[in-house]
Amino acid sequence: MFNTRDPQALARLCASRADKLMRGMAACVLCPRRCGINRLRGEIGVCGLGDRLVVSHVLPHFGEEPSISGERGAGTIFFSSCNLRCVFCQNYQISHDMQGRALKSRELAEEMLKLQAQGCHNIEAVTPTPQLPFFLEALSLAFGQGLDLPIVYNCGGYESAEIVRALDGIVDIYLPDFKYGNDAAADEFSGVRDYAPHAVASIREMIRQCGEDLVAPDDIAVRGVIIRHLVLPGCIQCSFEALRLIRDEISVNVPVSIMSQYTPTEAVRNHPLLNKRVSKEEYDAVIDYALDLGFETIFAQEVDEVALTPDFSKGRPFRFNE
């Protein structure tokens, strides 16, 4: 098994951090938006969430980087909602429309233990930031009942470094996006004007916790950081700016995953830039630029016509799972 740490100590650590973050929801500061509303009384902020845990799907997922999904899948929890509002979001049904079901923390803990029993390589939380206290509560219960897998934190990059510090000693692998290198694009596509500085600061904290090197015995990651960047059609200059910022403000030693999978959703059908797939020429230009900047480890994808947009109205939203 993975963890050499005392599971009961981990359970206590998660419970303590969950309690601290839960108090922070009384004037919510879980993400850089810092809405300040009292979610413990059911008030609703930008994320659309109040005082309950909402999850779309919990399942083995085979669409992540090879070192995360492996052969048996990442044990993935798709949390409903997101603290960003990206117009092009591939998971629009759950990030914007809030499809999902309310769970208690003990129910989510049971789901995590089921994923472990199925042989998943890790527990991967996707966009957990607005629901972080509940996730840590569930982790506390799961560790107390024998959970012994690496914890993966998959987020949009728009994080508060202070909140990320609360995950020190709990999260083993971070998968943050780095979407934008300038405020204009962040404002136009995701509705925030301070994306880059928060992404830089929070990813630096992730690296402080887990290091620059991806530790992957037998090609399965157990510790480290992978920075993800989704190439958008007609926006390769934005990709160049994002990669330069990672190089200058973070590191060229941390692995980067440059993704070609962008698929337009109904929400951007008429958008002048985002209404098409990324071309091979655009994607190759971004890969070449990353190589020129000196990045040591790059995860790359094929550019093809296969659309991988999930359908979260189904029990198995990804076609490779069906």
GUROZA-954595 format. One line per 2 residues: number of its first residue (from 1); their letters; for each residue z negated, y negated, x of C-alpha. Coordinates in Angstrom, 2 decimals. Layout:
BEGIN
NUM	a	Z,Y,X; ...
This chain:
BEGIN
1	mf	0.00,0.00,0.00; 0.42,-3.63,1.02
3	nt	-2.83,-5.52,0.92; -5.40,-5.10,3.67
5	rd	-7.53,-7.77,1.99; -10.48,-6.81,-0.18
7	pq	-9.10,-6.67,-3.75; -12.45,-7.68,-5.21
9	al	-12.55,-10.71,-2.91; -9.02,-11.57,-4.04
11	ar	-10.11,-11.22,-7.66; -12.98,-13.65,-7.07
13	lc	-10.73,-16.09,-5.22; -8.17,-16.12,-8.05
15	as	-10.91,-16.59,-10.64; -12.39,-19.52,-8.72
17	ra	-9.03,-21.24,-8.26; -8.09,-20.59,-11.89
19	dk	-11.29,-22.26,-13.05; -10.65,-25.31,-10.88
21	lm	-7.04,-25.68,-12.07; -8.05,-25.10,-15.69
23	rg	-10.33,-28.11,-15.46; -7.33,-30.05,-14.13
25	ma	-5.55,-29.40,-17.42; -7.99,-31.70,-19.22
27	ac	-5.85,-34.54,-17.82; -2.97,-32.41,-16.63
29	vl	-1.94,-32.80,-12.99; -0.42,-29.36,-12.38
31	cp	2.95,-30.81,-11.35; 4.14,-34.12,-9.87
33	rr	4.79,-35.55,-13.33; 0.99,-35.82,-13.74
35	cg	1.25,-36.30,-17.50; -2.50,-36.78,-17.80
37	in	-2.65,-35.28,-21.28; -5.46,-32.95,-22.38
39	rl	-3.75,-29.59,-22.68; -7.10,-27.87,-23.23
41	rg	-7.14,-29.59,-26.63; -3.58,-28.55,-27.36
43	ei	-1.88,-31.80,-26.38; 1.74,-31.30,-25.29
45	gv	3.26,-32.77,-22.15; 6.78,-32.78,-20.71
47	cg	6.62,-29.02,-20.13; 6.09,-28.45,-23.85
49	lg	3.05,-26.27,-23.24; -0.47,-26.64,-24.54
51	dr	-3.45,-24.38,-23.96; -1.88,-20.94,-24.08
53	lv	0.06,-18.56,-21.87; 3.71,-18.08,-22.89
55	vs	5.92,-15.46,-21.23; 9.51,-14.49,-21.94
57	hv	10.00,-11.20,-20.08; 8.14,-8.94,-17.66
59	lp	10.41,-6.42,-15.97; 11.78,-4.98,-12.72
61	hf	14.41,-7.48,-11.57; 17.27,-6.61,-9.23
63	ge	19.01,-9.96,-8.82; 16.90,-11.62,-6.13
65	ep	17.54,-11.62,-2.38; 17.74,-8.04,-1.03
67	si	14.42,-8.35,0.76; 12.74,-9.32,-2.53
69	sg	14.43,-6.95,-5.01; 14.91,-3.98,-2.68
71	er	15.86,-0.73,-4.37; 13.05,-0.63,-6.92
73	ga	13.17,-4.23,-8.07; 10.89,-7.22,-7.98
75	gt	8.14,-7.03,-10.58; 9.17,-10.24,-12.27
77	if	7.34,-12.37,-14.81; 9.61,-14.94,-16.46
79	fs	7.27,-17.67,-17.65; 8.51,-19.84,-20.51
81	sc	9.05,-23.55,-19.86; 9.51,-25.42,-16.58
83	nl	8.28,-28.71,-15.15; 11.90,-29.73,-14.49
85	rc	14.55,-30.35,-17.12; 17.75,-29.45,-15.26
87	vf	20.75,-29.98,-17.53; 22.53,-27.02,-15.91
89	cq	19.61,-24.56,-16.00; 20.81,-20.95,-16.00
91	ny	17.61,-19.90,-17.80; 18.00,-22.57,-20.49
93	qi	16.76,-20.31,-23.29; 13.29,-20.05,-21.78
95	sh	13.02,-23.21,-19.68; 14.20,-25.63,-22.41
97	dm	14.14,-23.73,-25.71; 10.81,-22.07,-24.88
99	qg	11.72,-18.57,-26.01; 8.77,-16.30,-25.32
101	ra	5.58,-14.77,-26.63; 1.97,-15.83,-26.32
103	lk	-0.11,-13.48,-24.17; -3.72,-13.29,-23.18
105	sr	-4.50,-13.16,-19.49; -5.72,-9.56,-19.77
107	el	-2.40,-8.58,-21.38; -0.44,-10.11,-18.51
109	ae	-2.72,-8.30,-16.04; -1.88,-5.03,-17.77
111	em	1.83,-5.82,-17.50; 1.49,-6.43,-13.75
113	lk	-0.25,-3.10,-13.27; 2.58,-1.41,-15.20
115	lq	5.12,-2.98,-12.82; 3.17,-1.61,-9.88
117	aq	3.12,1.84,-11.51; 6.91,1.63,-11.91
119	gc	7.26,1.18,-8.14; 8.21,-2.51,-7.97
121	hn	7.98,-4.03,-4.51; 6.00,-7.12,-5.54
123	ie	4.81,-9.27,-8.40; 7.16,-12.24,-8.77
125	av	6.15,-15.24,-10.88; 9.16,-17.31,-11.99
127	tp	8.41,-21.00,-12.82; 4.66,-20.42,-13.19
129	tp	3.55,-23.95,-12.24; 2.79,-25.32,-15.75
131	ql	0.86,-22.11,-16.52; -0.77,-21.60,-13.14
133	pf	-4.42,-21.35,-14.30; -3.51,-18.56,-16.73
135	fl	-1.45,-16.74,-14.09; -4.38,-16.83,-11.67
137	ea	-6.71,-15.57,-14.39; -4.38,-12.63,-14.96
139	ls	-4.10,-12.00,-11.21; -7.87,-11.97,-10.92
141	la	-8.09,-9.26,-13.56; -5.20,-7.28,-12.06
143	fg	-6.62,-7.37,-8.51; -9.94,-6.23,-9.94
145	qg	-8.17,-3.22,-11.47; -6.22,-2.15,-8.38
147	ld	-3.19,-4.43,-8.02; -2.01,-4.09,-4.42
149	lp	1.40,-5.76,-4.14; 2.65,-8.94,-2.44
151	iv	2.63,-11.97,-4.74; 5.89,-13.96,-4.90
153	yn	5.90,-17.55,-6.17; 9.38,-18.53,-7.40
155	cg	9.57,-22.22,-8.32; 11.92,-25.18,-8.67
157	gy	10.58,-27.05,-5.65; 9.19,-29.93,-7.72
159	es	5.62,-29.10,-6.82; 2.47,-30.93,-5.87
161	ae	1.33,-30.01,-2.35; -2.27,-30.29,-3.56
163	iv	-1.67,-27.66,-6.23; 0.18,-25.40,-3.76
165	ra	-2.90,-25.57,-1.50; -4.85,-23.91,-4.30
167	ld	-2.64,-20.83,-3.77; -3.61,-20.41,-0.12
169	gi	-4.76,-16.83,0.46; -3.24,-15.65,-2.83
171	vd	0.54,-16.03,-2.56; 2.32,-13.97,0.09
173	iy	5.94,-15.08,-0.37; 7.26,-18.40,-1.62
175	lp	10.76,-18.80,-3.11; 11.10,-22.56,-3.70
177	df	14.33,-24.26,-4.66; 15.45,-27.29,-2.71
179	ky	17.88,-28.71,-5.23; 18.61,-32.27,-4.11
181	gn	18.67,-34.44,-1.04; 18.81,-37.74,-2.92
183	da	16.99,-39.29,-5.86; 20.14,-40.25,-7.79
185	aa	21.26,-36.63,-8.22; 17.72,-35.53,-9.05
187	de	17.49,-38.19,-11.73; 20.92,-37.45,-13.20
189	fs	20.61,-33.68,-13.33; 16.85,-33.03,-13.60
191	gv	15.28,-36.21,-14.90; 13.02,-36.97,-11.90
193	rd	13.45,-39.65,-9.25; 10.95,-38.30,-6.71
195	ya	12.18,-34.73,-6.26; 12.90,-34.67,-2.52
197	ph	9.57,-36.01,-1.19; 7.59,-33.59,-3.35
199	av	9.83,-30.67,-2.37; 9.44,-31.51,1.32
201	as	5.65,-31.86,1.14; 5.08,-28.75,-0.96
203	ir	7.39,-26.55,1.14; 5.65,-27.71,4.30
205	em	2.40,-26.50,2.73; 4.01,-23.18,1.80
207	ir	5.12,-22.72,5.40; 1.65,-23.63,6.67
209	qc	0.27,-20.80,4.56; 2.91,-18.13,5.11
211	ge	4.80,-19.13,8.27; 8.47,-19.76,9.01
213	dl	9.37,-16.15,9.73; 10.11,-13.73,6.90
215	va	8.02,-10.64,7.57; 10.01,-7.74,6.14
217	pd	9.13,-4.26,7.43; 11.68,-1.73,6.17
219	di	13.73,-4.74,4.98; 11.26,-5.54,2.17
221	av	9.51,-8.90,2.45; 5.73,-8.96,2.51
223	rg	5.16,-12.50,3.77; 7.07,-15.71,4.36
225	vi	9.18,-18.41,2.73; 12.82,-18.44,1.61
227	ir	14.20,-21.84,0.59; 16.88,-21.58,-2.07
229	hl	19.72,-24.00,-2.73; 22.17,-23.64,-5.62
231	vl	25.60,-25.10,-4.86; 26.88,-27.13,-7.82
233	pg	30.59,-27.71,-8.49; 31.89,-31.06,-7.34
235	ci	28.58,-31.78,-5.60; 28.89,-30.44,-2.06
237	qc	27.85,-33.81,-0.59; 24.55,-33.33,-2.41
239	sf	24.28,-29.89,-0.80; 24.96,-31.42,2.61
241	ea	22.20,-34.00,2.04; 19.73,-31.33,0.92
243	lr	20.43,-29.17,3.98; 20.10,-32.15,6.32
245	li	16.76,-33.01,4.77; 15.52,-29.44,5.19
247	rd	16.60,-29.53,8.82; 15.08,-32.94,9.56
249	ei	11.87,-32.77,7.51; 11.05,-29.04,7.32
251	sv	12.71,-26.64,9.78; 15.94,-24.82,10.63
253	nv	13.87,-21.72,11.39; 12.83,-21.00,7.81
255	pv	15.35,-18.76,5.98; 17.62,-20.47,3.46
257	si	19.36,-18.76,0.57; 22.56,-20.60,-0.40
259	ms	23.58,-19.49,-3.87; 27.08,-19.42,-5.36
261	qy	26.13,-18.02,-8.77; 26.21,-21.26,-10.76
263	tp	27.64,-20.66,-14.22; 28.02,-23.47,-16.78
265	te	25.99,-23.09,-19.95; 26.83,-24.45,-23.39
267	av	24.74,-27.53,-22.62; 27.20,-28.69,-19.93
269	rn	30.44,-27.47,-21.44; 31.80,-31.04,-21.53
271	hp	30.22,-32.30,-18.32; 32.90,-33.70,-15.96
273	ll	31.48,-31.89,-12.91; 29.28,-29.07,-14.15
275	nk	31.68,-27.47,-16.66; 33.14,-24.98,-14.16
277	rv	32.18,-22.43,-11.53; 31.79,-23.29,-7.86
279	sk	35.00,-22.70,-5.91; 35.16,-20.53,-2.81
281	ee	36.25,-23.56,-0.81; 33.20,-25.55,-1.91
283	yd	30.80,-22.74,-1.20; 32.31,-21.91,2.19
285	av	32.07,-25.58,3.17; 28.34,-25.56,2.44
287	id	27.80,-22.34,4.39; 29.75,-23.74,7.35
289	ya	27.69,-26.93,7.22; 24.42,-24.95,7.26
291	ld	25.65,-23.03,10.31; 26.62,-26.28,12.04
293	lg	23.12,-27.66,11.38; 21.65,-24.69,13.22
295	fe	19.91,-22.71,10.49; 18.78,-19.41,11.96
297	ti	18.74,-17.19,8.84; 21.09,-17.71,5.89
299	fa	21.29,-15.52,2.79; 24.83,-15.87,1.39
301	qe	26.63,-14.60,-1.71; 30.16,-13.72,-2.68
303	vd	32.09,-16.21,-4.81; 33.63,-14.33,-7.70
305	ev	34.30,-14.56,-11.42; 31.28,-12.48,-12.45
307	al	28.94,-14.65,-14.51; 25.29,-13.65,-14.17
309	tp	23.84,-16.03,-16.74; 21.01,-14.08,-18.38
311	df	20.59,-13.71,-22.12; 16.86,-13.88,-22.79
313	sk	17.33,-12.99,-26.44; 17.76,-9.41,-25.25
315	gr	15.14,-6.99,-24.04; 17.01,-6.72,-20.76
317	pf	18.52,-10.14,-20.11; 20.42,-9.17,-16.95
319	rf	23.44,-6.92,-17.18; 22.71,-5.04,-13.98
321	ne	19.54,-3.77,-15.67; 21.35,-2.31,-18.65
